[in-house]
Amino acid sequence: MHPFPAPASNSSAPYRNPEGTQLGACQYCGHCDRFGCEANAKATPLSTLAPALGKAPGFRKVTNAYATRVLYDPQARRATGVRYIDLRSGETYDLPAEIVILSAWVFGNTRLMLLSGIGQPYDPRAGTGVVGKNYCYQIQPTVQLFFKDEELNPFMGAGGLGMVVDDFNGDNFDHSNLGFLGGGYISLNSTNGRPISFRPTPPGTPAWGAAWKRETAKWYRKTAMVLCEGMNYASRANSIDLDPTYRDMFGQPLLRMTFNFTQNDRTMADYLLGKAADIGRAMNATIVAPQPRKGDFNVVSYQSSHNTGGTIMGRTPAGSVVNRYLQSWDAHNLFVLGSSVFPQNAGYNPTAAAAATAYWCADALVKTYLKSPSPMVQL
């Protein structure tokens, strides 16, 4: 195999970025993957872009604003602004705008499009419509490793502390007679050792009681996990729409997710899991414990926040919500950013690609759209 260091947005030394924001050095604190960074060493929009935006002329940030819809003129086929509720006062405001940009993650983008009546909602039974189509997730089987004579100190974790192999991702390997398409990456990272949520124990350990306490104390510093992150192709049945029953605090329909793993997902995941177990055995782990994803998908066991689809990009209005510049087919001054525009979920988290397409969109906005506001052709 061909391992390489896990890429991550952690600074290894003090660093001032091009926007003028000062970052600190990573302290290997072990709280990297679910929290803000007390050393300010992790690059996020809040830590790198927000300080620069706050100094930009004409920029205004409105906090505690709950956006409820895009104001839309279907005859003119353009967005006229955004409606939001001030959560402190309860007042509703209509904010006029020449350009509206949605960047509210997969579910927020899709819900706002549906609530605003922009684009035809996807109907999985009839196979018609586009908004809510191609919802994709990820599948993540894991192998827990236990080393009797090794000290791994998981509390010294960091986002970049790990190795990855891409040998079984995408089309990087021969799929002949394997019975599935796609693949995923395999990694061994040490990002956290939180004292409550991080309690791996070998198979057969009771879930509570004296035996559990003994085993969790014995193995806490001597365990590592090999993660498989498999891609997820779109399925006709997997989609998101407005829930017919449940509503938010303002009486608007909540979003409903309909999703399950396909046979391709399960076969691919089992294959990756076998390769991950081979890595564990080659590392001479005392115990190699594969943990496959079995049964139907459920949200109880968290695995990932990396969703895609719902407002997918494409070449024609018949099969997509936005064009390649992330411009809505139904409102030329509405742009949708984020991984909701991706029609599939690759064997990698979509964050970097979402950032790249945001830059692509911004470039087209400045160089083309602002000079002549209209639908941009597929160049």
Phi, psi and chi 1 to 4 in degrees:
 res  aa     phi    psi   chi1   chi2   chi3   chi4
   1 MET       -  173.2  -59.2 -179.7 -170.0      -
   2 HIS  -128.9   79.0  -55.2   83.8      -      -
   3 PRO   -74.6  153.1   27.2  -33.4      -      -
   4 PHE  -147.9  157.2   55.7   92.0      -      -
   5 PRO   -62.7  140.7  -21.4   32.7      -      -
   6 ALA   -65.2  124.9      -      -      -      -
   7 PRO   -71.8  141.6   25.3  -31.4      -      -
   8 ALA  -156.1  157.8      -      -      -      -
   9 SER   -95.7   46.0   59.9      -      -      -
  10 ASN  -104.8  135.5  -62.0   94.7      -      -
  11 SER   -89.2  129.8   55.4      -      -      -
  12 SER   -83.6  -11.0   56.5      -      -      -
  13 ALA  -149.0  162.5      -      -      -      -
  14 PRO   -54.6  138.9  -26.8   35.7      -      -
  15 TYR  -151.2  136.0  170.6   70.2      -      -
  16 ARG  -107.8  119.1 -174.2  177.2  -63.9  -84.4
  17 ASN   -79.7  171.7   72.9    9.5      -      -
  18 PRO   -60.9  -22.8  -27.1   36.1      -      -
  19 GLU   -83.3   -2.7  -74.4   74.7   32.5      -
  20 GLY    92.2    7.2      -      -      -      -
  21 THR   -86.1  132.3  -58.3      -      -      -
  22 GLN   -88.4  125.9 -179.6   67.2   47.0      -
  23 LEU  -108.0  150.9  -62.0  177.0      -      -
  24 GLY   -93.5 -170.3      -      -      -      -
  25 ALA  -100.9  143.4      -      -      -      -
  26 CYS   -61.0  135.0  176.6      -      -      -
  27 GLN  -102.9    3.3  -56.1  -63.3  -48.9      -
  28 TYR    53.2   49.2  -70.0   85.2      -      -
  29 CYS   -82.2  -16.8   68.8      -      -      -
  30 GLY    84.2   12.3      -      -      -      -
  31 HIS  -123.7   40.7  -69.6   74.5      -      -
  32 CYS   -82.9  -34.9 -159.9      -      -      -
  33 ASP   -95.6    1.6   57.4  -10.6      -      -
  34 ARG  -136.4    5.8  -65.2  -72.0 -179.0  -90.7
  35 PHE  -138.7  165.7  -52.0   93.9      -      -
  36 GLY   -69.5  165.1      -      -      -      -
  37 CYS  -105.3  118.8  178.5      -      -      -
  38 GLU   -68.6  -21.8   63.3 -179.5    3.2      -
  39 ALA   -91.3   -2.3      -      -      -      -
  40 ASN    54.9   43.9 -159.6   34.0      -      -
  41 ALA  -107.5   -0.5      -      -      -      -
  42 LYS  -109.7  126.0 -178.0  165.9   65.4  173.1
  43 ALA   -79.0  116.3      -      -      -      -
  44 THR  -135.5  162.5   70.4      -      -      -
  45 PRO   -56.1  -35.9  -28.1   36.4      -      -
  46 LEU   -67.4  -34.0  -73.8  176.8      -      -
  47 SER   -93.1  -20.9   64.1      -      -      -
  48 THR  -111.4  -41.2   58.6      -      -      -
  49 LEU   -95.2  -38.1  -66.1  178.6      -      -
  50 ALA   -58.0  -42.9      -      -      -      -
  51 PRO   -61.1  -36.7  -24.5   35.5      -      -
  52 ALA   -72.1  -39.2      -      -      -      -
  53 LEU   -63.6  -37.1  -78.0  173.0      -      -
  54 GLY   -60.5  -24.2      -      -      -      -
  55 LYS   -94.4   -7.6  -59.5  174.0 -176.5  176.6
  56 ALA   -74.1  136.6      -      -      -      -
  57 PRO   -65.1  136.0   22.4  -32.8      -      -
  58 GLY    84.1   -4.7      -      -      -      -
  59 PHE   -85.3  134.8  176.4   78.5      -      -
  60 ARG  -135.8  126.0  179.1 -174.4  172.0 -146.9
  61 LYS  -103.3  127.4  177.1  174.0   64.8  176.2
  62 VAL  -109.0  113.9  179.9      -      -      -
  63 THR   -93.1  163.4   58.5      -      -      -
  64 ASN    55.7   33.7  -67.2  -70.8      -      -
  65 ALA  -104.7  124.6      -      -      -      -
  66 TYR  -105.8  101.0 -173.4   92.5      -      -
  67 ALA   -69.8  129.6      -      -      -      -
  68 THR  -108.6  -24.2   58.4      -      -      -
  69 ARG  -172.3  162.0   66.9 -173.4   59.5 -118.3
  70 VAL   -91.0  128.3  175.5      -      -      -
  71 LEU   -73.7  127.2  -57.4  175.8      -      -
  72 TYR  -134.8  133.2  177.6   56.2      -      -
  73 ASP  -106.5  100.0 -176.5  -15.9      -      -
  74 PRO   -66.9  -29.5   21.8  -30.5      -      -
  75 GLN   -67.9  -45.0  -81.1   70.6   43.3      -
  76 ALA   -81.7  -11.2      -      -      -      -
  77 ARG    53.9   53.5  -64.4  177.6   66.4   81.4
  78 ARG  -151.2  152.8   67.1 -174.7  -55.8  -86.5
  79 ALA   -82.9  140.3      -      -      -      -
  80 THR  -109.3   -7.3   59.6      -      -      -
  81 GLY   160.8 -160.0      -      -      -      -
  82 VAL  -136.5  140.6  174.8      -      -      -
  83 ARG  -103.6  133.4  177.9  169.8  -63.3  164.5
  84 TYR  -142.5  158.9   72.3   90.3      -      -
  85 ILE  -111.7  130.6  -62.0  172.8      -      -
  86 ASP   -77.7  112.9 -173.5  -36.3      -      -
  87 LEU   -68.7  -16.4  -65.0  178.7      -      -
  88 ARG   -84.1  -39.7  -67.0  162.5  -64.1 -167.6
  89 SER  -102.4  -21.3   66.6      -      -      -
  90 GLY    82.5    0.1      -      -      -      -
  91 GLU   -77.7  148.4  -66.4 -177.4   89.8      -
  92 THR  -103.0  135.8  -62.7      -      -      -
  93 TYR  -124.8  138.9  -66.0   89.0      -      -
  94 ASP  -105.3  115.8  -75.7   -5.0      -      -
  95 LEU  -104.3  109.5 -176.6   66.7      -      -
  96 PRO   -69.0  149.4   25.0  -32.0      -      -
  97 ALA  -153.6  144.4      -      -      -      -
  98 GLU   -82.5  -30.8  -68.4  -63.0  -40.6      -
  99 ILE  -135.1  135.1  -63.8  173.3      -      -
 100 VAL  -119.0  130.1  174.7      -      -      -
 101 ILE  -120.8  122.7  -62.8  173.7      -      -
 102 LEU   -95.0  127.5  -62.9 -176.3      -      -
 103 SER  -144.1   52.5   56.0      -      -      -
 104 ALA  -108.9   33.8      -      -      -      -
 105 TRP    70.1  176.3 -162.7   38.1      -      -
 106 VAL   -58.3  -51.7  167.0      -      -      -
 107 PHE   -73.6  -40.6  -61.9  113.0      -      -
 108 GLY   -65.9  -43.1      -      -      -      -
 109 ASN   -60.0  -48.1  -74.4  -11.3      -      -
 110 THR   -66.0  -42.6  -55.4      -      -      -
 111 ARG   -64.0  -42.6 -176.9  170.5 -178.0 -113.0
 112 LEU   -64.5  -37.5  -75.9  167.8      -      -
 113 MET   -63.9  -43.8  -66.6  -72.8  -76.9      -
 114 LEU   -68.0  -44.1  -68.4  169.3      -      -
 115 LEU   -64.6  -29.0  -71.0  173.6      -      -
 116 SER   -87.9   -6.9  -52.8      -      -      -
 117 GLY    69.4   32.1      -      -      -      -
 118 ILE  -104.2  115.3  -56.0  174.5      -      -
 119 GLY    86.6  158.7      -      -      -      -
 120 GLN   -86.2  126.1 -176.6 -179.2    0.9      -
 121 PRO   -61.6  144.5  -22.1   33.0      -      -
 122 TYR   -75.9  134.4  174.2   61.2      -      -
 123 ASP  -116.4  104.9 -177.5  -19.0      -      -
 124 PRO   -65.6  -27.9   21.7  -31.3      -      -
 125 ARG   -71.2  -45.6  -67.1 -178.1  178.1   84.9
 126 ALA   -85.2  -19.5      -      -      -      -
 127 GLY    74.5   23.2      -      -      -      -
 128 THR  -110.5  162.7   57.6      -      -      -
 129 GLY    82.2  170.2      -      -      -      -
 130 VAL  -135.3  -29.7  -71.6      -      -      -
 131 VAL   -77.1  115.7 -176.8      -      -      -
 132 GLY   103.6   -3.1      -      -      -      -
 133 LYS   -80.7  156.9 -178.6 -179.3  178.6 -178.8
 134 ASN    61.9   35.9  -80.3   50.1      -      -
 135 TYR   -68.4  128.6  172.3   71.5      -      -
 136 CYS  -131.7  152.5  -61.6      -      -      -
 137 TYR  -125.9 -142.6 -163.0   43.2      -      -
 138 GLN  -143.8  163.3  -69.8  173.4  -33.5      -
 139 ILE  -126.5  130.5 -175.6  165.1      -      -
 140 GLN  -132.3   80.5  -68.3 -176.6  -30.4      -
 141 PRO   -73.7  152.7   27.8  -33.5      -      -
 142 THR  -135.2  160.8   60.3      -      -      -
 143 VAL  -125.8  118.1  178.3      -      -      -
 144 GLN   -90.3  130.0 -161.8   71.5   40.4      -
 145 LEU  -112.9  141.3  -52.6  178.5      -      -
 146 PHE  -127.6  130.5  -59.9   87.7      -      -
 147 PHE  -120.0  110.8  -61.9   85.4      -      -
 148 LYS   -61.9  -36.0 -176.1  179.7   66.0  172.4
 149 ASP  -113.7   20.3  -60.2  -40.8      -      -
 150 GLU  -120.1  144.6  -61.6  -72.4  -14.7      -
 151 GLU  -108.1  111.4  -68.7  -76.3  -16.7      -
 152 LEU  -103.6  -14.7  -59.0 -178.6      -      -
 153 ASN    46.2   67.6  -65.0  -25.1      -      -
 154 PRO   -64.3  -19.8   23.9  -35.2      -      -
 155 PHE   -70.4   -7.9   49.2   83.6      -      -
 156 MET   -97.6   42.9  -67.1  -66.5  -71.3      -
 157 GLY   -83.5  163.7      -      -      -      -
 158 ALA  -158.7  156.8      -      -      -      -
 159 GLY   -59.1  -32.9      -      -      -      -
 160 GLY   -97.6   11.1      -      -      -      -
 161 LEU   -92.3   86.0 -175.5   57.4      -      -
 162 GLY   176.0  172.4      -      -      -      -
 163 MET  -130.4  153.7  -61.7  -65.9  -74.3      -
 164 VAL  -133.6  146.9 -176.2      -      -      -
 165 VAL  -123.6  137.0  -69.0      -      -      -
 166 ASP  -109.3   11.2 -107.7   -9.6      -      -
 167 ASP   -62.8  -21.5  -62.9   65.9      -      -
 168 PHE  -120.2   31.4  -50.8  103.1      -      -
 169 ASN  -105.8  139.8 -155.7  -10.2      -      -
 170 GLY    54.8 -125.2      -      -      -      -
 171 ASP  -103.4   25.4  -69.3  -29.3      -      -
 172 ASN   -77.0   -1.8  -69.0  -12.6      -      -
 173 PHE  -145.0  164.2   61.0  106.6      -      -
 174 ASP   -76.4  121.5 -173.0   -3.3      -      -
 175 HIS   -94.4    6.8  -72.8   68.2      -      -
 176 SER   -56.2  127.6  -59.9      -      -      -
 177 ASN    62.5   18.5  -57.3  -43.9      -      -
 178 LEU   -89.8  -22.4  -65.6 -179.4      -      -
 179 GLY    81.9   17.7      -      -      -      -
 180 PHE  -155.3  162.9   67.3   87.9      -      -
 181 LEU  -110.8  157.5  -61.3  174.5      -      -
 182 GLY    84.2 -160.9      -      -      -      -
 183 GLY   171.4 -153.1      -      -      -      -
 184 GLY  -173.3  173.3      -      -      -      -
 185 TYR   -92.5  160.0   72.1   82.5      -      -
 186 ILE  -123.3  130.4  -59.6  173.8      -      -
 187 SER  -139.4  157.2   67.1      -      -      -
 188 LEU  -129.3  106.5 -161.3  159.8      -      -
 189 ASN  -119.3  152.8  -59.4  -60.7      -      -
 190 SER  -122.7   94.9  179.8      -      -      -
 191 THR  -110.2  -14.0   60.2      -      -      -
 192 ASN  -164.7  156.4   78.4   88.7      -      -
 193 GLY  -143.7   45.8      -      -      -      -
 194 ARG   -59.4  136.0  -63.5 -171.7  -64.0  -84.8
 195 PRO   -68.3  -19.0   22.0  -32.7      -      -
 196 ILE   -99.9  -50.5  -65.7  176.4      -      -
 197 SER   -80.4  -20.6   63.0      -      -      -
 198 PHE  -100.1   94.7 -175.8   85.7      -      -
 199 ARG  -141.8   60.0  -68.0  -70.5  175.4  177.0
 200 PRO   -68.3  138.3  -14.8   29.2      -      -
 201 THR  -135.4  154.4   54.0      -      -      -
 202 PRO   -63.8  158.1  -22.1   33.6      -      -
 203 PRO   -55.1  141.3  -24.0   33.1      -      -
 204 GLY    92.7   -7.6      -      -      -      -
 205 THR   -73.4  133.6  -57.4      -      -      -
 206 PRO   -58.1  154.0  -22.0   32.2      -      -
 207 ALA   -78.0  -10.0      -      -      -      -
 208 TRP  -161.5  168.5 -164.2 -115.1      -      -
 209 GLY    98.8 -171.6      -      -      -      -
 210 ALA   -62.5  -40.8      -      -      -      -
 211 ALA   -65.8  -39.3      -      -      -      -
 212 TRP   -64.6  -43.7  176.2   83.6      -      -
 213 LYS   -59.9  -42.4  -67.9  179.7 -178.6  179.6
 214 ARG   -64.2  -45.6 -178.1  176.2   61.6 -109.2
 215 GLU   -70.8  -38.1  -68.2  -61.0  -65.2      -
 216 THR   -69.3  -33.4 -166.7      -      -      -
 217 ALA   -70.4  -36.2      -      -      -      -
 218 LYS   -68.0  -39.6  174.9 -178.5  177.3  179.9
 219 TRP  -105.4   -5.2  -65.4  106.9      -      -
 220 TYR   -52.6  -44.8  173.4   79.2      -      -
 221 ARG   -91.0    4.3  -57.5 -172.6  -46.2  -83.1
 222 LYS  -125.5   29.1  -60.1  172.3  178.4  -66.2
 223 THR  -130.8  151.8 -176.2      -      -      -
 224 ALA  -147.2  158.0      -      -      -      -
 225 MET  -124.2  132.3 -175.7 -179.5   72.7      -
 226 VAL   -96.3  121.5 -176.1      -      -      -
 227 LEU  -105.2  135.1  168.9   70.4      -      -
 228 CYS  -108.9  125.7  -51.3      -      -      -
 229 GLU  -115.6  100.3 -173.9  140.1  -46.8      -
 230 GLY   -93.8  149.0      -      -      -      -
 231 MET   -72.4  164.5   65.3 -167.6  -53.3      -
 232 ASN  -137.3  112.0  177.9 -132.8      -      -
 233 TYR   -78.2  151.9  -72.0  115.1      -      -
 234 ALA   -63.9  143.2      -      -      -      -
 235 SER  -125.7  145.0  170.4      -      -      -
 236 ARG   -56.3  -35.9  176.6  169.6  175.6  162.2
 237 ALA   -80.4  -20.2      -      -      -      -
 238 ASN   -86.6  121.0  -66.9  -22.8      -      -
 239 SER  -161.2  173.9   61.9      -      -      -
 240 ILE  -132.5  140.5   40.2 -177.1      -      -
 241 ASP  -149.8 -179.8   65.0  -10.5      -      -
 242 LEU   -80.5  131.0  -65.6  178.5      -      -
 243 ASP   -70.2  132.7 -165.5  -77.2      -      -
 244 PRO   -73.5  -13.3   26.7  -33.7      -      -
 245 THR  -116.9  -52.3  -56.3      -      -      -
 246 TYR   -84.3  140.4  -63.9  101.7      -      -
 247 ARG  -129.7  157.7  -50.2 -123.8  161.0 -157.9
 248 ASP   -83.3 -175.3   65.5   13.5      -      -
 249 MET   -68.0  -12.9   56.0 -173.0  168.5      -
 250 PHE  -104.2    8.1  -59.1  111.2      -      -
 251 GLY    86.6    7.5      -      -      -      -
 252 GLN   -89.2  147.9  -62.7 -173.7  125.5      -
 253 PRO   -59.9  136.5  -21.4   32.1      -      -
 254 LEU   -76.0  168.4  -68.7  172.7      -      -
 255 LEU   -87.3  143.2 -154.3   66.1      -      -
 256 ARG  -115.7  130.4  177.6  174.2   62.0  176.3
 257 MET  -105.5  126.9  177.7 -176.1   78.7      -
 258 THR  -115.4  113.8  -57.8      -      -      -
 259 PHE  -153.4  141.8  179.0   82.3      -      -
 260 ASN  -152.6  155.8 -154.6   -6.5      -      -
 261 PHE   -70.0  146.0  -64.9  125.4      -      -
 262 THR   -94.2  171.1   65.0      -      -      -
 263 GLN   -63.2  -34.3 -173.1   56.7   50.3      -
 264 ASN   -60.9  -43.0 -171.6   81.2      -      -
 265 ASP   -58.7  -46.7  -63.9  -30.0      -      -
 266 ARG   -67.8  -43.6  -59.6  175.6 -163.9  -82.5
 267 THR   -65.2  -42.9  -54.7      -      -      -
 268 MET   -62.7  -43.6  174.5 -167.9   63.1      -
 269 ALA   -63.4  -39.7      -      -      -      -
 270 ASP   -64.6  -37.7  -72.6  -16.5      -      -
 271 TYR   -64.9  -47.9  178.6   83.1      -      -
 272 LEU   -61.7  -38.1  -66.9  175.5      -      -
 273 LEU   -63.1  -37.9 -168.6   66.3      -      -
 274 GLY   -63.2  -40.8      -      -      -      -
 275 LYS   -66.7  -39.6  -63.6  -61.6 -178.4 -178.3
 276 ALA   -64.6  -38.9      -      -      -      -
 277 ALA   -65.6  -36.0      -      -      -      -
 278 ASP   -60.6  -40.2  -71.7  -16.7      -      -
 279 ILE   -62.5  -44.1  -67.8  173.6      -      -
 280 GLY   -61.2  -41.1      -      -      -      -
 281 ARG   -68.3  -36.7  -75.9 -173.3  -78.4  -91.6
 282 ALA   -67.0  -22.6      -      -      -      -
 283 MET   -83.6   -0.2  -66.5  170.1   65.5      -
 284 ASN    62.0   38.5  -66.0  -39.2      -      -
 285 ALA   -64.8  143.1      -      -      -      -
 286 THR   -65.6  -41.8  -52.7      -      -      -
 287 ILE  -130.4  128.9  -59.1  171.8      -      -
 288 VAL  -112.8  114.2  177.4      -      -      -
 289 ALA  -121.8   91.2      -      -      -      -
 290 PRO   -64.5  141.3  -18.9   32.3      -      -
 291 GLN  -128.1   82.8  -61.4  171.9  -24.5      -
 292 PRO   -71.9  157.0   27.5  -34.7      -      -
 293 ARG   -87.0  109.4  -69.1  -60.6  -63.5 -103.1
 294 LYS  -109.9  157.0  -65.3  -66.7 -174.7 -177.3
 295 GLY    73.5 -169.5      -      -      -      -
 296 ASP   -72.1  156.0  -67.7  -27.7      -      -
 297 PHE   -64.8  140.6  170.0   79.2      -      -
 298 ASN  -145.0  159.3   69.5   76.9      -      -
 299 VAL   -91.7    1.1  -62.8      -      -      -
 300 VAL   -68.2  -45.7  174.2      -      -      -
 301 SER   -91.3  102.5  176.9      -      -      -
 302 TYR   -63.9  139.7  174.1   80.0      -      -
 303 GLN  -134.0  -29.3   64.9  163.6   32.4      -
 304 SER  -168.8  153.4  166.6      -      -      -
 305 SER  -110.5   13.5  -59.2      -      -      -
 306 HIS   -96.7   82.2  -58.6  107.6      -      -
 307 ASN   -97.3  157.8  -52.4 -102.3      -      -
 308 THR  -140.8  165.5   60.9      -      -      -
 309 GLY    91.0  175.3      -      -      -      -
 310 GLY   108.6  -39.8      -      -      -      -
 311 THR  -132.8   57.8   64.6      -      -      -
 312 ILE   -69.1  151.3   60.9  174.4      -      -
 313 MET   -88.4  155.3   69.6  170.4   81.8      -
 314 GLY  -172.5 -173.6      -      -      -      -
 315 ARG   -91.0  -20.6  -66.7 -175.8  176.7  -83.4
 316 THR  -137.2  153.7   66.1      -      -      -
 317 PRO   -63.8  -25.3  -19.3   30.8      -      -
 318 ALA   -67.2  -27.0      -      -      -      -
 319 GLY  -119.8    7.2      -      -      -      -
 320 SER  -154.6  169.6   57.1      -      -      -
 321 VAL   -99.9  -36.1  176.5      -      -      -
 322 VAL  -129.7  159.2  -62.8      -      -      -
 323 ASN   -86.4 -171.6   63.0   18.9      -      -
 324 ARG   -67.8  -15.1   65.6 -178.7  -60.1 -165.2
 325 TYR   -95.3    9.6  -58.1  107.2      -      -
 326 LEU    66.8   25.9  -46.8 -170.6      -      -
 327 GLN   -95.2  130.0  179.4 -174.2   40.0      -
 328 SER   -62.2  136.7  167.6      -      -      -
 329 TRP   -67.8  -24.0  -66.8  109.3      -      -
 330 ASP   -99.5   -7.9  -64.4  -81.7      -      -
 331 ALA  -154.1  106.1      -      -      -      -
 332 HIS   -66.6  -17.4   65.9   76.7      -      -
 333 ASN  -102.0   18.0   63.8  -27.3      -      -
 334 LEU  -113.7  126.4  173.8   63.8      -      -
 335 PHE  -123.2  139.5  -64.3   81.3      -      -
 336 VAL  -119.8  119.8 -175.6      -      -      -
 337 LEU  -112.1  153.5  -85.2   60.3      -      -
 338 GLY   113.1 -179.4      -      -      -      -
 339 SER   -76.1   -2.3   57.6      -      -      -
 340 SER   -65.3  -16.4   62.8      -      -      -
 341 VAL   -86.9   -7.8  -55.9      -      -      -
 342 PHE   -84.6  126.9  -60.3  145.9      -      -
 343 PRO   -77.6  -13.8   25.5  -33.1      -      -
 344 GLN  -137.7  167.4  -44.1  -68.9  -22.1      -
 345 ASN  -115.6  111.3 -156.2  -15.5      -      -
 346 ALA   -73.3  176.5      -      -      -      -
 347 GLY   -80.1   36.5      -      -      -      -
 348 TYR  -148.8  154.5  -97.0  112.5      -      -
 349 ASN   -60.8  142.2  -65.1  -19.6      -      -
 350 PRO   -83.5    5.5   29.5  -34.5      -      -
 351 THR   -59.3  -49.4  -52.8      -      -      -
 352 ALA   -63.8  -40.3      -      -      -      -
 353 ALA   -67.0  -35.0      -      -      -      -
 354 ALA   -64.1  -40.5      -      -      -      -
 355 ALA   -65.2  -41.4      -      -      -      -
 356 ALA   -64.0  -43.1      -      -      -      -
 357 THR   -70.4  -27.2   51.9      -      -      -
 358 ALA   -65.3  -42.8      -      -      -      -
 359 TYR   -63.7  -40.1  -82.7  113.8      -      -
 360 TRP   -60.7  -45.1  171.2  -96.2      -      -
 361 CYS   -63.6  -46.8  172.3      -      -      -
 362 ALA   -60.3  -39.2      -      -      -      -
 363 ASP   -63.4  -43.3 -173.3   67.4      -      -
 364 ALA   -67.3  -36.6      -      -      -      -
 365 LEU   -60.8  -48.7 -100.1  170.1      -      -
 366 VAL   -72.1  -45.6  172.2      -      -      -
 367 LYS   -84.2  -23.8  -66.3 -179.4  178.8  178.8
 368 THR  -122.3  -57.0  -57.3      -      -      -
 369 TYR   -65.6  -46.0 -176.5   80.5      -      -
 370 LEU   -63.5  -24.8  -69.2  179.2      -      -
 371 LYS   -78.4  -27.1  -64.0  176.3 -179.1  178.2
 372 SER  -155.1   84.4  177.6      -      -      -
 373 PRO   -61.9  109.9  -23.0   34.5      -      -
 374 SER  -170.8  171.6   61.4      -      -      -
 375 PRO   -60.3  129.7  -22.9   34.0      -      -
 376 MET   -86.5  130.1  -69.7 -173.6  -74.2      -
 377 VAL   -72.9  163.4  -63.8      -      -      -
 378 GLN   -78.6   93.3  -64.1  -74.8   87.5      -
 379 LEU   -79.7      -  -60.6  178.1      -      -
